[in-house]
Amino acid sequence: APLGEREKAQWQFALRQITDAVSPSNTLLTNPEAIEKAMETGGSSLVDGAKLFAEDLAKGRISQTDMTAFEVGRNVGTTKGSVVMRTELFELIHYAATTDEVYATPLVIIPPAINKYYILDLQESNSFVGHAIAAGHNVFLVSWRNVDESVQDKTWDDYVESVLEAIDAANDIAGSEQAQVLGFCIGGTILSSALAVAKARGKQPASSLTLLTTLLDFAEPGEIGVLLSKKSVEAQEAKIGKGGVFEGKQLASIFSSLRANDLIWNYVSAGYLKGQAPPAFDILFWNADSSNLPGPMYCWYLRNLYLENNLKTPGGTTQAGVKVDLGAVDIPAFIFAAKEDHIVLWKSAFASSHLLGGDPLFVLGASGHVA
């Protein structure tokens, strides 16, 4: 077809959505397993499937896990901690180390603002926070606010300043001049920007930087970039660029569409056609518990990073009143990418590591963006 690479990629995405949707396994009459299940159960599987469909219709989304199996504070997010700071945009949770000896330098963790903090503190067996405090770390974790109309005018700069506030508070409480800092996904993007802002102001509040599945160079942002265009970004700016709320469930739907067979049609086939309720899975419970973002912050993120890739250029963005140069972040850095990540392609995470001014160690691991 006489199309550019971007247009071809957009058509390929659209056609894949169609071919995934019309797969024979998604229709009762052409799904032999569903027909056999219905015959074995005397039709009760179809009744159960209809109930699941009605429940999802009421919720406005396809269930990917048993949402009643988990509760924050009961069996996820259970590591003992205390809120030591609260602002309009975040709470800072302090988790004291459980060892006799404790590192003098605190560990400050910045999770993504589009999801809840407890991805890093799921259950006892897979809690990063639990692992860190058991290793002697004095841990501070930012919990971003689920945005409503009262903070709908907050900007990207407000999030950058929030990160610096959190690091300063952790250093004050720990009695340290510098912290070890860790960012995950967009949390790592905001964190890296904040450290560059601090350096431009003549400060260096961190002694080391860890980034987990984080983009700094958005030249190859994967299929999320394919879905964005100048017109779509301008439409968002016109709608919520000056103030408004971008609902997290919209972004969750986009992410699911990137792996439609795994995250959408698999549950249609098993649930609605075979009457099988999805099993309990902590990561998918967290994934469904999305957060809203302020419109101005979200629009700045889309335009300056995904659309124009300005962050990679020294001085390409002005954040919190200063020109940002990621190369000025010259502290030791650990960069982790996941081989099967469809949100932050590992080669893009590798390219991002070269933008930092320190001596980064890049590690490629298995699995996907979260797992």
Secondary structure, DSSP 4 states (H G I P E B T S, - for coil): ----HHHHHHHHHHHHHHHHHT-GGGSGGG-HHHHHHHHHTTTHHHHHHHHHHHHHHHHTS---S-TTS--BTTTBS-S--EEEEE-SSEEEEEE---SSS--SS-EEEE--TTB-GGGGS-SGGG-HHHHHHHTT--EEEEEE----GGGTT--HHHHHHHHHHHHHHHHHHHT-S-EEEEEETHHHHHHHHHHHHHHHTT---EEEEEEES--S--SS-THHHHH--HHHHHHHHHHHSSS-EE-HHHHHHHHHHHTHIIIIIHHIIIIIIT--PPPP-HHHHHHHSB--EEHHHHHHHIIIIIIT--TTSTTS-EETTEE--GGG--S-EEEEEETT-SSS-HHHHHHHHTTSSS--EEEEESS-S--
